[in-house]
Amino acid sequence: MAWANQDKCAIVGVGATDYYVRGKSWPRTINDMAGEAILKACEDAGISIRDIDGFAYYSTAGAGYLDRFDSASLMETLGMPHISFSATLTSGGGGCVGAIGLATAGLVNEDCRYAVTLMALQQLPQHRLGVVFGAAPPSPENSFLQPAGLVGPGHLMSMLARRHMHLYGTTQDAFGEIVMATRANTANRPKAIRKAPLSKVEYEASPMLADPLRRLDFCLETDGAVAVITTTMDRARDCRQRPAVVHACAHGGAREWGRAFAWMGMPDPWFASSGHKFTADRIWAQSGLKAKDMDVALLYDHFSPMVLMQLEDYGFCEKGEGGDYVLSEKIRYDPATRRGVGGGVPVNTHGGNLNEAYIIGMTHVVEAVEQVRGSAINQVEDCEFALASGGPAALPVSSLILRRA
Amino acid sequence: MSGPIKYGPARVLPGEQIRITTNPDTAPFWEAAKARRLTACQCADCGRFRMPPSPYCPHCSSREKRWPTLPGAGTVFSYVVCNKNPANGEPYVYVPVVVDLDGAPGARLNGNLTGCDADDVRIGMQVAVEWTPIQDGWVLPNFRKA
């Protein structure tokens, strides 16, 4: 299966605000932060805001959990002369990297010339995700979930983690290793929220919030905005930076995953998975590549066990062997050799959502771009292919391979 | 594994803090629960079960439904141990469980498990439905260790 849009577009600009601990971005507004990210991405690409004529969102154009982007407002207030593409993937953060595929659709169709994908997140007290879930008025659907006290994403994800432990003997030690291994990647990152090295003792002292998951298995709650600009290869070559070529991209998923942890009806082996096998198989089929061909993997890490289950779904290891794979330190990045450890592919060299910042997945796209540009802070030696993922969540989830130009 | 943490008795969340809503697809389930009768949505054509109730059978696209009386028992498919009441953040040990329902292959129900210490809950444990009155006169199916 070839993908018609393979290598036809590239990400040419990335921009981000500082990352703030939840709520600390105030008195900035969410549109202030979104504007900064977009303008910085334009600067990075060496283009004008007036060149942007497309929006390819995800999360149903959500800006955080309660706000929503509006292309009309953004283009009018930022001074874009016109727009000719404005579209979003549905559901939530699972579509994060799939939005780049959506951008390629608009670009290859010549609907637009430069498409921006962005996320801005500002978690004022009433905007926290856990609170948003819990405070949502009962709906006929969540009346089958919420009364059980499954009110936050951590509760839901723990249910999957527990099943994985039961089926495959996975341990909390493996979840801890994921947090510690990726924490080790933030010590040298000025913008990261959690930079101090994490010991096993400290991990085990972290409060149990939804057993088997501790607070440190939950990602950060942060504020900030991130934007990236995608364009066609011919235009990309004229931009300021080395293009990050969009080599493969897929969004969607299998019916057995469906609404996932908002459903809990997934049969084995889907239940104790990341729901990514469908899109993983698609990008491997699109590209002829496999997990072992990746030089770095930026895996959506809202909860540590979901990294482990993605390692299985993408084929970095066999199903059920994620625990052993992780405990053999194969997701670590070795700064001395600038490569993986023990033949593994380094995961979340930016520290991920668990340690650097959580902007609903966009930081993974930025890191993937910087890795194939060769400008990452924790640069992987000779990085040709970077994998990035969005989700695990209700469908669509998404998968992306960027390639060095 | 709960490690060194000792949780003690698993309690169901207080019914007075729980609200539900229904629609025409889900109302028969909740009306049955009000009469303390456990049911699940079954396709009247192909016989397969689905939960939560929805307009179409995902297997044969039929809109015809049946609401058979189930044995009221099941098996823990997975669980989480929580230690704070989500309504107020106060210490409160409860165990959300995903339960495979006896007599309704493929249908699962989420509830709280009681009748044992949270530390002793295991996947595969047999449970029986237990009814918890909630707001607006509705009744919620929870579970007790069998």
Boltz contact constraints between the chains, C-beta under 6 A:
constraints:
  - contact:
      token1: [A, 134]
      token2: [B, 86]
      max_distance: 6.0
  - contact:
      token1: [A, 138]
      token2: [B, 19]
      max_distance: 6.0
  - contact:
      token1: [A, 138]
      token2: [B, 20]
      max_distance: 6.0
  - contact:
      token1: [A, 138]
      token2: [B, 21]
      max_distance: 6.0
  - contact:
      token1: [A, 140]
      token2: [B, 21]
      max_distance: 6.0
  - contact:
      token1: [A, 140]
      token2: [B, 22]
      max_distance: 6.0
  - contact:
      token1: [A, 140]
      token2: [B, 23]
      max_distance: 6.0
  - contact:
      token1: [A, 140]
      token2: [B, 26]
      max_distance: 6.0
  - contact:
      token1: [A, 143]
      token2: [B, 20]
      max_distance: 6.0
  - contact:
      token1: [A, 143]
      token2: [B, 21]
      max_distance: 6.0
  - contact:
      token1: [A, 144]
      token2: [B, 52]
      max_distance: 6.0
  - contact:
      token1: [A, 145]
      token2: [B, 110]
      max_distance: 6.0
  - contact:
      token1: [A, 147]
      token2: [B, 18]
      max_distance: 6.0
  - contact:
      token1: [A, 147]
      token2: [B, 140]
      max_distance: 6.0
  - contact:
      token1: [A, 148]
      token2: [B, 96]
      max_distance: 6.0
  - contact:
      token1: [A, 148]
      token2: [B, 110]
      max_distance: 6.0
  - contact:
      token1: [A, 148]
      token2: [B, 111]
      max_distance: 6.0
  - contact:
      token1: [A, 148]
      token2: [B, 112]
      max_distance: 6.0
  - contact:
      token1: [A, 149]
      token2: [B, 13]
      max_distance: 6.0
  - contact:
      token1: [A, 149]
      token2: [B, 86]
      max_distance: 6.0
  - contact:
      token1: [A, 149]
      token2: [B, 94]
      max_distance: 6.0
  - contact:
      token1: [A, 149]
      token2: [B, 96]
      max_distance: 6.0
  - contact:
      token1: [A, 150]
      token2: [B, 96]
      max_distance: 6.0
  - contact:
      token1: [A, 151]
      token2: [B, 86]
      max_distance: 6.0
  - contact:
      token1: [A, 155]
      token2: [B, 80]
      max_distance: 6.0
  - contact:
      token1: [A, 158]
      token2: [B, 80]
      max_distance: 6.0
  - contact:
      token1: [A, 159]
      token2: [B, 78]
      max_distance: 6.0
  - contact:
      token1: [A, 159]
      token2: [B, 80]
      max_distance: 6.0
  - contact:
      token1: [A, 159]
      token2: [B, 98]
      max_distance: 6.0
  - contact:
      token1: [A, 162]
      token2: [B, 78]
      max_distance: 6.0
  - contact:
      token1: [A, 163]
      token2: [B, 78]
      max_distance: 6.0
  - contact:
      token1: [A, 166]
      token2: [B, 123]
      max_distance: 6.0
  - contact:
      token1: [A, 210]
      token2: [B, 80]
      max_distance: 6.0
  - contact:
      token1: [A, 210]
      token2: [B, 82]
      max_distance: 6.0
  - contact:
      token1: [A, 211]
      token2: [B, 2]
      max_distance: 6.0
  - contact:
      token1: [A, 211]
      token2: [B, 81]
      max_distance: 6.0
  - contact:
      token1: [A, 264]
      token2: [B, 98]
      max_distance: 6.0
  - contact:
      token1: [A, 264]
      token2: [B, 108]
      max_distance: 6.0
  - contact:
      token1: [A, 264]
      token2: [B, 110]
      max_distance: 6.0
  - contact:
      token1: [A, 265]
      token2: [B, 108]
      max_distance: 6.0
